[in-house]
Amino acid sequence: MLSQSEIGIDLGTANTLVYSKNKGVALNEPSVVAIDTETKKVLAVGKEAKEMIGKTPGKIVAIRPLKDGVIADFDVTTDMLIQIMKKASKKAGFTIRKPNVVVCTPSGATSVERRAIHDAVRNAGAKKVHIIEEPVAAAIGSGLPVDEPVANVVVDIGGGTTEVAIISYGGIVAAHSIRVAGDRLDEDIIQYIRKEYNVLIGERTAERIKMEIGYALVDHEKLETEIRGRDLVTGLPKTVKLNSYEIQEAIKESLLHILESIRATLEECPAELSGDIVDRGVILSGGGALLNGIQDWLSEEIVVPVHLAPNPLESVAIGTGKALQYIDRLHSLVK
């Protein structure tokens, strides 16, 4: 068994990923913890806990300790990190003893929120904790030359936040962070179905609808799916048929918020770097980058090429891991 002293953690609202030098992404689990409310004992973390959402008896609750990219419940986040580090070392076949950790925070996080993330990772057993901003990690993980004097534009649409940043010469030139991302789209879908059909559905069903028939604001061939929920009038289970144009309408407002923050960031770009953006375009990462039609829609709206990161779901985690090599050079990016 190897002892691994350096790891990168993408502590996301929806998923937590652990990156190690030898193994790459050693673990990718939902950021969910199941807790016994009577004994305060952690019963499950990650996939097992996510399976329990909305399906547990009264004394067991499945909670997501991170909200909008920052810690909502400090103790539960620490417990989750301890379990996740254990799982990662088991899976990768090495022991993680007092590792040096690079962890990311949203670029819009306050100093108090950053300190909470730093302390939670430290309490979970890290020796040293370096904090890196999410868009920078996404840029490094997408293979962009962040330490060169060219404009790298990253749009990272995660679970809790959308991060837009222009990075050049090892620093952030302009950035916007909004708390509208994948979770908000799920919420939009839940509210739409409640209003239009008087049917209540859960988070997991909403996420499935988004992945199957969710579309950015582009013309497309109509897709349909059937879902089951609880009729709010009779209280009985009910099946509803949905199509992709309805879902497009449901998530439209949130998508326009994301577009607005991209435009606002590009407007702050220095003239010298604007030419680079026209040539190099924008890189999309995060789970939201996988929404049907989002690449074409953004490209049409901002009139510059939009590329998908090689591995959108893992680029932030890969970036935190690779940032370990950059620590000396990127002192302005890694705190």
Secondary structure, DSSP 8 states (H G I E B T S, - for coil): -EE--EEEEEE-SSEEEEEETTTEEEEEEES-EEEETTTTEEEEETHHHHHHTT---TTEEEE--EETTEES-HHHHHHHHHHHHHHHHHHHTEE--S-EEEEEE-TT--HHHHHHHHHHHHHTT-SEEEEEEHHHHHHHHTT--TTSSS-EEEEEE-SS-EEEEEEETTEEEEEEEES-SHHHHHHHHHHHHHHHH-EE--HHHHHHHHHHH-B-SS-----EEEEEEEETTT-SEEEEEEEHHHHHHHHHHHHHHHHHHHHHHHHTS-HHHHHHHHHH-EEEESGGGGSBTHHHHHHHHH-S-EEE-SSTTTHHHHHHHHHHHHTTTTTTTB-
